[in-house]
Amino acid sequence: MNRGPEGRRRPVTIHDVAREAGVSRGTVSRVLNGGHYVSPAAQTAVNNAIRRTGYVVNRHARSLITGRSDSVAFLLTEPQERFFEDPNFNVLLRSCTQELASQDIPLLLMIAGNEDERRRNLRYIQAGHVDGVLLVSSHSGDPVAGELDAAGIPVVACGKPIGQQARISYVAADDRDGARQMVRFLYESGRRRIATVSGPPDTPGGVERLAGYRETLAECGLPVDEALIAVGDYSRASGGRAAEHLLEHAPDIDAVFVASDLMADGVLDALARAGRSVPGDVAVGGFDDSPAALAAVPRLTTIRQPFDRISKEMVRMLMARIGGEDPAAVILPTELVRRESA
């Protein structure tokens, strides 16, 4: 324990770590800043000394030297109420926080659901308060990704940033193949009037999952009937409205592929109100394998997105971008999970 002249405990310094490790202050500094030009033995000695002394990095002092904040933003470009309603956002936030915590990097949650919030958040980010941005739920035409990129801020998007794939790093689940898996499963289960509730047409999931639905119907020899297609906004309420629309215009449907679990929960409610049994009269398949899938009655057959892997890849790629690497993309496979709804 380090004591000052009056017996008070004083903070452990880099000099204390160097003395404990038996190395120079410069060696400790190099270890703290990435370990470049440090032997494995010296790095081990410094890390052991840090643990023994309880040394804590002074982030403010280090930021003055490195020009970095050693923090990252999780920027959600959706209204605040969507963050609390949609469990996917919470799963991603939790996983990204845990992954960054393993690197001792704090994560700052920022929500830009309207123009004023967007401007405030961009000013804060561009002022250098974070080193990079994990961007979630970006619609096509959303200027945030482009503005961050133009300002030289490292960005990694969750999902394909429509129209900006060549310039913005991103991590995505294979939305199209996931949709194909679900529609093929419904067809092989004997369903022939397979409807869909798609996501918004200006989102990558909305575009890719609808494309997978159309392609698989054609491969199965079924007509693509526009009366079997409704559009939602990923909310539970929009799923209920879409199901009511489908039942009005195509009352003979025997299956619905829904582009999110939350919307699928709304579809289940609407079918129950209409007196349709699930899966007896209508089979329902969702997408995400979010907590909403397990809370639904009956529990949802769905397509699992690998959210933990998505989060880890987003963090890994953002650290690479902060380190100066070029933009890259990762597309991860999805998996069909069978439960009681289909």
C-alpha positions in Angstrom: 0.0 0.0 0.0 1.4 3.4 -1.0 1.3 6.1 1.7 2.0 9.8 1.5 4.0 11.8 4.1 0.9 12.1 6.3 0.0 8.4 6.1 -2.8 8.9 3.6 -3.1 6.4 0.7 -1.9 7.8 -2.6 -2.7 6.5 -6.1 -0.4 3.9 -7.6 1.6 5.5 -10.4 3.4 4.2 -13.4 6.7 4.6 -11.5 5.4 2.2 -8.9 4.5 -0.3 -11.6 8.0 0.0 -13.2 9.7 -0.5 -9.8 7.5 -3.6 -9.0 8.2 -5.1 -12.5 11.9 -4.3 -12.5 11.6 -2.4 -15.8 11.9 1.2 -17.0 8.9 3.6 -17.0 9.1 3.7 -20.8 8.6 -0.1 -21.0 5.5 0.2 -18.8 4.2 3.0 -21.0 4.7 0.9 -24.1 2.8 -2.0 -22.6 -0.1 0.3 -21.7 -0.2 1.6 -25.2 -0.3 -1.7 -27.1 2.8 -3.6 -26.2 4.9 -2.6 -29.3 8.6 -3.2 -29.1 8.3 -5.0 -25.7 9.6 -8.5 -25.1 7.1 -11.1 -23.9 8.9 -11.5 -20.6 8.8 -7.7 -20.0 5.1 -7.6 -20.9 4.3 -10.4 -18.5 6.3 -8.7 -15.7 4.4 -5.4 -16.3 1.0 -7.1 -16.4 1.7 -9.0 -13.2 2.9 -5.8 -11.5 -0.3 -4.0 -12.5 -2.3 -6.7 -10.9 -0.2 -6.7 -7.7 -0.2 -2.9 -7.3 -3.8 -2.3 -8.4 -2.7 0.3 -10.9 -5.5 2.0 -12.8 -4.9 3.8 -16.0 -5.5 7.6 -15.9 -7.6 7.8 -19.0 -7.5 11.6 -19.2 -3.7 11.7 -19.0 -3.4 9.0 -21.6 -5.9 10.7 -23.9 -3.7 13.9 -23.8 -0.8 11.8 -25.1 -2.6 9.5 -27.6 -5.3 11.8 -28.8 -7.9 9.1 -28.1 -10.8 9.0 -25.6 -10.6 5.2 -25.1 -14.4 5.0 -25.3 -16.9 4.0 -28.0 -20.4 5.1 -28.8 -23.4 2.8 -29.4 -25.5 5.0 -31.7 -29.1 3.9 -32.3 -30.9 5.9 -35.0 -34.4 5.0 -33.9 -36.9 6.8 -31.5 -36.3 6.2 -27.8 -39.5 4.1 -27.4 -38.2 1.6 -29.9 -35.1 1.0 -27.8 -37.3 0.0 -24.9 -39.8 -2.1 -26.9 -37.5 -4.0 -29.2 -35.5 -6.6 -27.3 -32.9 -6.9 -30.1 -31.4 -3.5 -29.3 -31.0 -4.4 -25.7 -29.3 -7.7 -26.6 -26.9 -6.0 -28.9 -26.1 -3.3 -26.4 -25.5 -5.8 -23.6 -23.2 -8.0 -25.8 -21.2 -5.0 -27.1 -20.8 -3.7 -23.6 -19.5 -7.0 -22.4 -17.1 -7.4 -25.3 -15.7 -3.9 -24.8 -15.4 -4.4 -21.1 -13.0 -7.3 -21.7 -10.8 -4.6 -23.3 -11.4 -2.1 -20.5 -13.2 0.3 -22.9 -16.4 2.0 -21.8 -19.5 2.2 -24.1 -21.7 5.2 -24.3 -25.3 4.8 -25.4 -26.6 7.5 -27.7 -30.0 7.7 -29.4 -30.7 9.8 -32.4 -34.4 9.3 -33.2 -35.0 12.8 -34.6 -33.1 15.6 -36.4 -32.2 17.5 -33.2 -30.9 14.4 -31.5 -28.9 13.6 -34.6 -27.2 17.0 -34.7 -26.4 17.0 -31.0 -24.9 13.5 -31.1 -22.9 14.2 -34.2 -21.4 17.4 -32.6 -20.4 15.4 -29.5 -18.9 12.6 -31.5 -17.0 14.9 -33.9 -15.6 16.8 -30.9 -13.5 13.7 -30.1 -15.3 12.4 -27.1 -15.4 8.8 -28.5 -12.9 7.0 -30.8 -15.5 5.2 -32.9 -19.2 4.4 -33.4 -21.2 1.2 -33.4 -24.1 2.2 -35.6 -27.4 0.3 -35.2 -30.6 0.4 -37.2 -29.7 2.7 -40.0 -32.3 3.3 -42.7 -31.4 4.0 -46.3 -31.3 7.8 -46.7 -30.2 8.2 -43.1 -27.3 10.6 -43.3 -25.6 9.6 -40.0 -23.3 6.9 -41.4 -22.2 9.2 -44.3 -21.7 12.2 -42.0 -19.6 10.2 -39.6 -17.5 8.7 -42.4 -17.0 12.1 -44.0 -15.8 13.4 -40.7 -13.2 10.6 -40.4 -14.9 8.9 -37.5 -14.4 5.0 -37.5 -17.9 3.4 -37.9 -19.2 -0.2 -38.0 -22.8 -0.7 -38.8 -25.1 -3.5 -37.7 -26.7 -4.6 -41.0 -25.8 -3.6 -44.5 -25.8 0.2 -44.8 -27.8 0.4 -47.9 -26.0 2.4 -50.6 -22.8 2.7 -48.5 -21.6 -0.8 -48.3 -18.3 0.1 -50.1 -17.3 2.8 -47.6 -18.8 1.7 -44.2 -17.7 -1.5 -42.4 -20.7 -3.6 -41.4 -21.7 -6.9 -39.7 -24.9 -8.6 -40.8 -26.8 -11.8 -40.5 -27.6 -13.5 -43.7 -31.1 -12.1 -43.9 -32.0 -13.5 -47.3 -30.9 -17.0 -46.6 -32.7 -16.9 -43.2 -35.9 -16.0 -45.0 -35.4 -18.8 -47.5 -34.9 -21.3 -44.7 -38.2 -20.3 -43.1 -40.3 -20.2 -46.2 -38.9 -23.6 -47.4 -39.7 -25.0 -43.9 -43.3 -23.8 -44.1 -43.7 -25.2 -47.6 -42.3 -28.6 -46.7 -44.7 -28.6 -43.7 -47.6 -28.6 -46.3 -48.4 -24.9 -46.3 -49.4 -23.5 -49.7 -50.8 -20.0 -49.0 -47.8 -18.5 -47.4 -48.0 -14.8 -46.6 -45.4 -12.5 -45.2 -45.1 -9.4 -43.0 -42.0 -7.7 -44.2 -39.9 -5.1 -42.5 -39.6 -1.5 -43.7 -38.5 -1.3 -47.4 -35.7 1.2 -46.5 -34.0 -1.2 -44.1 -31.6 -4.0 -45.1 -33.7 -6.6 -43.2 -36.8 -5.4 -44.9 -35.2 -5.7 -48.4 -33.3 -8.9 -48.0 -35.9 -11.0 -46.1 -38.7 -10.0 -48.6 -36.3 -11.0 -51.4 -35.7 -14.4 -49.8 -39.5 -14.9 -49.4 -40.1 -14.1 -53.1 -37.3 -16.3 -54.4 -38.3 -19.3 -52.3 -41.9 -19.2 -53.3 -40.8 -19.2 -57.0 -38.5 -22.1 -56.4 -41.3 -24.0 -54.8 -43.6 -23.4 -57.8 -45.9 -21.1 -55.9 -47.1 -17.8 -57.3 -45.9 -14.6 -55.7 -49.3 -13.0 -54.8 -49.0 -9.4 -53.8 -52.2 -9.8 -51.7 -50.0 -12.1 -49.4 -47.5 -9.4 -48.7 -47.9 -6.8 -45.9 -45.4 -4.3 -44.5 -44.6 -3.5 -40.9 -42.1 -1.4 -39.0 -40.7 -4.1 -36.7 -43.1 -3.1 -33.9 -45.7 -5.4 -32.3 -48.5 -3.1 -33.2 -47.5 -3.0 -36.9 -47.5 -6.8 -36.9 -51.1 -6.9 -35.6 -52.2 -4.4 -38.3 -50.5 -6.3 -41.0 -52.1 -9.5 -40.0 -55.6 -7.9 -40.0 -54.8 -6.6 -43.5 -53.8 -10.1 -44.7 -56.9 -11.7 -43.2 -59.1 -9.2 -45.0 -57.5 -9.5 -48.4 -56.4 -13.2 -48.3 -58.6 -15.0 -45.7 -57.3 -18.4 -47.0 -53.7 -18.0 -45.8 -52.3 -21.0 -44.0 -48.9 -19.6 -43.0 -47.2 -16.3 -42.3 -43.5 -15.6 -42.4 -42.9 -12.5 -40.2 -39.7 -10.5 -40.6 -39.2 -10.0 -36.8 -40.3 -11.8 -33.6 -41.8 -8.7 -32.2 -44.1 -8.3 -35.2 -44.8 -12.0 -35.1 -46.1 -11.6 -31.6 -48.6 -9.0 -32.9 -49.6 -11.4 -35.7 -50.4 -14.1 -33.1 -52.6 -11.6 -31.2 -54.5 -10.7 -34.4 -55.0 -14.3 -35.4 -56.3 -15.1 -31.9 -58.8 -12.3 -32.2 -59.9 -13.6 -35.5 -60.5 -17.1 -34.1 -57.6 -18.7 -36.1 -55.7 -21.4 -34.3 -51.9 -21.5 -34.4 -50.5 -23.6 -35.9 -53.6 -25.5 -36.8 -55.2 -23.0 -39.1 -52.2 -20.7 -39.7 -48.5 -21.5 -39.0 -46.4 -18.5 -37.9 -42.6 -18.1 -38.3 -40.6 -15.2 -37.0 -37.1 -13.9 -37.4 -34.4 -13.0 -34.7 -34.9 -15.6 -31.9 -35.2 -12.7 -29.5 -36.7 -13.0 -26.0 -40.1 -12.1 -27.7 -40.0 -15.6 -29.4 -39.9 -17.4 -26.1 -42.5 -15.1 -24.5 -45.0 -15.6 -27.3 -48.0 -17.9 -27.0 -47.4 -20.3 -28.6 -43.7 -20.0 -28.6 -42.3 -18.9 -32.0 -40.6 -21.0 -34.6 -38.1 -18.5 -35.8 -34.8 -17.8 -37.5 -31.9 -17.2 -35.0 -29.6 -14.3 -35.6 -26.2 -14.9 -33.9 -26.3 -11.7 -31.8 -23.3 -12.6 -29.6 -21.2 -13.2 -32.7 -22.5 -10.1 -34.4 -21.6 -8.0 -31.4 -18.1 -9.5 -31.1 -17.4 -8.9 -34.8 -18.7 -5.3 -34.6 -16.3 -4.6 -31.8 -13.4 -6.4 -33.4 -13.9 -4.5 -36.7 -14.3 -1.1 -35.0 -11.1 -1.6 -33.1 -9.5 -2.4 -36.5 -10.9 0.7 -38.1 -9.7 2.8 -35.1 -6.3 1.3 -35.7 -6.3 2.4 -39.3 -7.5 -0.7 -41.2 -9.7 -0.4 -44.3 -13.5 -1.0 -44.3 -14.6 -4.6 -44.3 -17.8 -6.6 -44.1 -18.8 -9.8 -42.3 -22.0 -11.8 -43.0 -22.9 -14.5 -40.5 -25.2 -17.5 -41.0 -28.6 -17.9 -39.5 -30.4 -20.9 -38.1 -33.9 -22.2 -38.1 -35.3 -22.9 -34.6 -38.4 -25.0 -34.4 -41.0 -24.4 -31.7 -44.8 -24.6 -31.3 -46.0 -21.9 -33.7 -45.2 -23.8 -36.9 
